[in-house]
């Protein structure tokens, strides 16, 4: 009888040989390992879902409220900008035919006032007096010209007439009439080309909207 045979057992139960029988690892342990891994994954998914629900019922609402509040603030700013633009929008510009221009020559160049007046008449302006500049300005204007008129002429007539002469200075006096004086100075070379003046007048009448206006 082999030493491996338990006492009292023999016959067909006798164990022969000098090695212990090869033992296999129970299969039930694998199932336990897979079950444990599945439990961990399931718990992870449940935890992630819980965090999402917490975000929806707490932080998510805050984000929605902040977004809605930001949109409302933006719309209020747009309304303010619209009202401001409406208040500061320039008045309708007068047409050249509605502006009476007195042309005076403050230089030593003969016939300059007449030639300039004739060209302005061709461009649609109404011409008033033409001649030499008053003593206060005669030979004393270094700029290309001076636009002289009542304070009311600053917004409108001055703007339209300035499109015809680059570098003209604007000044006001105590007159009550609507006519405007163009006093030609030593820096005068010529009027702006007719097509360029027409483009400047068109751009003045239809200003482009500001590019900094916010959008919601």
C-alpha positions as CSV (number, residue, x, y, z in Angstrom):
1,X,0.0,0.0,0.0
2,X,1.3,3.4,-0.9
3,X,1.9,6.0,1.7
4,X,-0.5,8.2,-0.1
5,X,-3.4,5.8,0.6
6,X,-5.4,6.9,3.6
7,X,-5.7,4.4,6.4
8,X,-8.6,1.9,6.0
9,X,-8.9,2.4,2.3
10,X,-7.7,-0.1,-0.3
11,X,-8.7,-1.9,-3.3
12,X,-9.9,0.5,-6.0
13,X,-9.4,3.4,-3.7
14,X,-5.8,2.7,-3.3
15,X,-3.5,5.5,-4.4
16,X,-0.4,4.4,-6.1
17,X,2.7,6.3,-7.1
18,X,5.0,8.7,-5.5
19,X,3.3,12.1,-6.5
20,X,0.3,13.8,-5.1
21,X,-2.7,14.0,-7.5
22,X,-2.8,17.3,-9.6
23,X,-5.4,19.6,-8.1
24,X,-7.3,22.1,-10.4
25,X,-8.3,25.6,-9.2
26,X,-12.0,25.7,-8.5
27,X,-13.9,27.5,-11.3
28,X,-16.2,29.2,-8.8
29,X,-13.4,31.7,-7.8
30,X,-13.3,33.1,-11.4
31,X,-17.0,33.8,-11.2
32,X,-16.5,35.6,-7.9
33,X,-13.8,37.8,-9.5
34,X,-16.0,38.7,-12.5
35,X,-18.9,39.4,-10.2
36,X,-16.8,41.7,-8.1
37,X,-15.6,43.6,-11.2
38,X,-19.1,44.0,-12.4
39,X,-20.2,45.3,-9.1
40,X,-17.5,48.0,-9.2
41,X,-18.4,49.1,-12.7
42,X,-22.1,49.3,-11.8
43,X,-21.3,51.4,-8.7
44,X,-19.2,53.7,-10.8
45,X,-22.0,54.2,-13.3
46,X,-24.5,54.8,-10.5
47,X,-22.2,57.4,-9.0
48,X,-21.7,59.2,-12.3
49,X,-25.4,59.3,-12.9
50,X,-26.0,60.7,-9.4
51,X,-23.5,63.5,-10.1
52,X,-25.3,64.4,-13.3
53,X,-28.6,64.6,-11.5
54,X,-27.1,66.8,-8.8
55,X,-25.7,69.1,-11.5
56,X,-29.1,69.3,-13.2
57,X,-31.0,70.1,-10.0
58,X,-28.5,72.4,-8.6
59,X,-25.6,73.8,-10.7
60,X,-27.4,73.3,-14.0
61,X,-30.2,75.6,-12.9
62,X,-27.6,78.2,-11.9
63,X,-26.1,78.1,-15.4
64,X,-29.4,78.5,-17.0
65,X,-30.3,81.4,-14.8
66,X,-27.0,83.1,-15.5
67,X,-27.4,82.6,-19.3
68,X,-30.9,84.0,-19.2
69,X,-29.8,86.9,-17.0
70,X,-26.9,87.6,-19.5
71,X,-29.3,87.7,-22.4
72,X,-31.6,90.1,-20.6
73,X,-28.7,92.4,-19.8
74,X,-27.5,92.3,-23.4
75,X,-31.0,93.2,-24.6
76,X,-31.1,96.2,-22.2
77,X,-27.7,97.4,-23.4
78,X,-28.9,97.1,-27.0
79,X,-32.0,99.2,-26.1
80,X,-29.8,101.8,-24.5
81,X,-27.6,102.0,-27.5
82,X,-30.6,102.3,-29.8
83,X,-32.0,105.2,-27.7
84,X,-28.7,106.9,-27.6
85,X,-28.2,106.6,-31.4
86,X,-31.7,108.0,-31.9
87,X,-30.9,111.0,-29.7
88,X,-27.5,111.7,-31.2
89,X,-28.5,111.0,-34.8
90,X,-27.7,113.9,-37.1
91,X,-30.5,116.0,-38.5
92,X,-31.4,115.8,-42.1
93,X,-28.7,117.6,-44.1
94,X,-29.8,120.5,-46.3
95,X,-29.3,120.1,-50.0
96,X,-26.8,122.3,-51.8
97,X,-29.6,124.3,-53.4
98,X,-30.8,125.2,-49.9
99,X,-27.5,126.8,-48.9
100,X,-26.7,130.4,-49.9
101,X,-22.9,130.8,-50.1
102,X,-21.1,134.2,-50.2
103,X,-17.7,133.7,-51.7
104,X,-14.9,136.1,-50.7
105,X,-11.3,136.2,-51.8
106,X,-8.7,136.9,-49.1
107,X,-5.7,136.3,-51.4
108,X,-3.9,138.4,-54.0
109,X,-5.0,136.1,-56.8
110,X,-7.4,138.0,-59.1
111,X,-10.7,136.4,-60.1
112,X,-10.4,133.5,-57.5
113,X,-13.7,134.3,-55.8
114,X,-15.6,134.5,-59.1
115,X,-14.2,131.2,-60.5
116,X,-14.9,129.4,-57.2
117,X,-18.4,130.7,-57.1
118,X,-19.1,129.6,-60.6
119,X,-18.0,126.1,-59.9
120,X,-20.1,125.9,-56.7
121,X,-23.1,127.1,-58.7
122,X,-22.5,124.2,-61.1
123,X,-22.5,121.8,-58.2
124,X,-26.0,123.0,-57.1
125,X,-25.2,125.7,-54.4
126,X,-27.0,129.0,-54.4
127,X,-24.5,131.8,-54.7
128,X,-24.9,135.1,-52.9
129,X,-22.3,137.9,-52.8
130,X,-19.0,137.5,-54.6
131,X,-15.9,139.8,-54.1
132,X,-12.9,140.5,-51.9
133,X,-12.8,139.5,-48.3
134,X,-13.6,142.0,-45.5
135,X,-10.6,143.9,-44.0
136,X,-10.6,141.6,-40.9
137,X,-9.7,138.7,-43.2
138,X,-8.1,140.1,-46.3
139,X,-4.6,138.7,-46.7
140,X,-4.8,137.2,-43.2
141,X,-6.1,133.7,-43.9
142,X,-3.4,131.1,-44.2
143,X,-5.7,128.1,-44.3
144,X,-7.4,126.9,-47.6
145,X,-10.5,128.7,-46.5
146,X,-12.8,129.7,-43.7
147,X,-16.5,128.8,-43.4
148,X,-18.2,131.7,-41.5
149,X,-21.8,131.7,-40.4
150,X,-24.3,131.7,-37.6
151,X,-24.1,129.0,-34.9
152,X,-27.0,127.2,-36.4
153,X,-25.0,126.7,-39.6
154,X,-22.5,124.5,-37.7
155,X,-24.6,121.4,-38.0
156,X,-25.7,121.1,-41.6
157,X,-24.6,123.9,-44.0
158,X,-21.0,123.8,-42.8
159,X,-20.9,120.0,-43.2
160,X,-22.2,120.1,-46.7
161,X,-20.0,122.9,-47.9
162,X,-16.9,121.3,-46.2
163,X,-17.2,118.4,-48.7
164,X,-16.2,120.8,-51.4
165,X,-13.1,122.2,-49.8
166,X,-10.5,120.2,-47.9
167,X,-8.9,121.9,-44.8
168,X,-11.5,124.7,-44.4
169,X,-11.9,126.1,-40.9
170,X,-15.3,126.7,-39.4
171,X,-16.1,129.9,-37.4
172,X,-19.3,131.5,-36.1
173,X,-20.3,135.1,-35.9
174,X,-23.4,137.0,-34.7
175,X,-25.4,137.0,-37.9
176,X,-29.0,135.9,-37.8
177,X,-29.3,134.9,-41.5
178,X,-28.9,131.4,-42.9
179,X,-26.3,132.3,-45.5
180,X,-22.7,131.1,-45.2
181,X,-19.5,132.9,-46.1
182,X,-16.6,131.0,-47.9
183,X,-13.5,133.1,-47.4
184,X,-10.7,131.7,-49.6
185,X,-7.3,131.8,-48.0
186,X,-3.7,131.5,-49.0
187,X,-3.6,127.7,-48.7
188,X,-6.4,127.3,-51.3
189,X,-5.4,125.4,-54.5
190,X,-8.7,124.2,-55.8
191,X,-12.1,122.7,-54.8
192,X,-12.4,119.0,-54.3
193,X,-13.0,117.2,-57.5
194,X,-16.7,117.0,-58.2
195,X,-17.0,113.2,-58.2
196,X,-15.0,113.0,-54.9
197,X,-17.2,115.7,-53.3
198,X,-20.3,113.9,-54.4
199,X,-19.0,110.7,-52.7
200,X,-18.2,112.6,-49.5
201,X,-21.6,114.1,-49.5
202,X,-23.3,110.8,-50.0
203,X,-21.3,109.2,-47.1
204,X,-22.2,112.2,-44.9
205,X,-25.9,111.7,-45.6
206,X,-25.8,107.9,-44.8
207,X,-23.3,107.3,-42.0
208,X,-22.3,103.6,-41.4
209,X,-23.5,102.0,-38.1
210,X,-20.9,101.5,-35.4
211,X,-19.0,98.2,-35.6
212,X,-18.8,98.0,-31.8
213,X,-22.6,97.5,-31.3
214,X,-23.0,94.4,-29.2
215,X,-25.1,91.4,-30.4
216,X,-27.0,89.0,-28.1
